[in-house]
């Protein structure tokens, strides 16, 4: 299966879970299989939204899918 690349942007370093499994850290390029995936930043849930679903395809290591959806909850960072 073709491999894809994603960067989950966030103002601090957090674990990134893909489909319930920790896959790396925010702001790093992560490698995963092509397809539909659910992303979250683990616990504490001090960010919004709680998770993001994306269809990941046609990326490269040089041009990854950038996920900018997560942001600290009001009163967070």
N, C-alpha and C positions, 0 to 999 in steps of 0.2 A: 504494500500500500504506500502511495506517495507520502512523504513527510512534508509538513507545513511548519510555518514559523509565526510566532505571536509575541508581541510585547504588551504587557499590561502596565500602563502608566499609573503611578500613584505618588503622592508627595513624600512618602516614606517607604522604606524597605519593609515589605510584608511577604509572607508566604502566599503563593498563588496555587489554588487548588483547581484542577481541571477534572471535571466529572467525579468529584469527591476525593481525589488523590492529590497530595502535594506534588507539584511538578517543577517548582522553582521559585524564584523571587520576582517581585515587581521590578520593572525597569530593566530586566534582563531579557534577552531573546530566548524564548522557550520553543522547543521542538515537540510536535505532536502529530498524530495521524490526521489526514484529511477527514472532514466530516463536521457534524453538528456537536458542539461541546458546551458545557456549562462551566463558567468561571466564577470563583469567589476568592475572598481574601482571608478566609478563616476566622478565628476567634481572637480578639473580641469583635463583635459585629458593630463596630463604631464607624461604619461607612455605609454609603448608599450607592446604588441599590444593593440588596443582599447578594444577588447573583446576576450574571449576565449570560445570555445564550447567544452564541454566534455560530454561523456556518463558516468553517475555515477551509478555504481552497484557493489555489492559484497564487500562493505566496512564495517568496524566496527568502533566504537568509538575509539578503541585502534589502529586500522590500517585504518585511513581515506585515501581518495584520496588526494594526495599532488599536488597542482597546483603551479608550479614554473615558469610559462610562463611570468608573468608580470615583467617589469623592467623599471626604470626611463628613460625618453627620454634623449638623449645627452644634457648635460647642466643642467640636473635635479639635484636631491638630491646630 
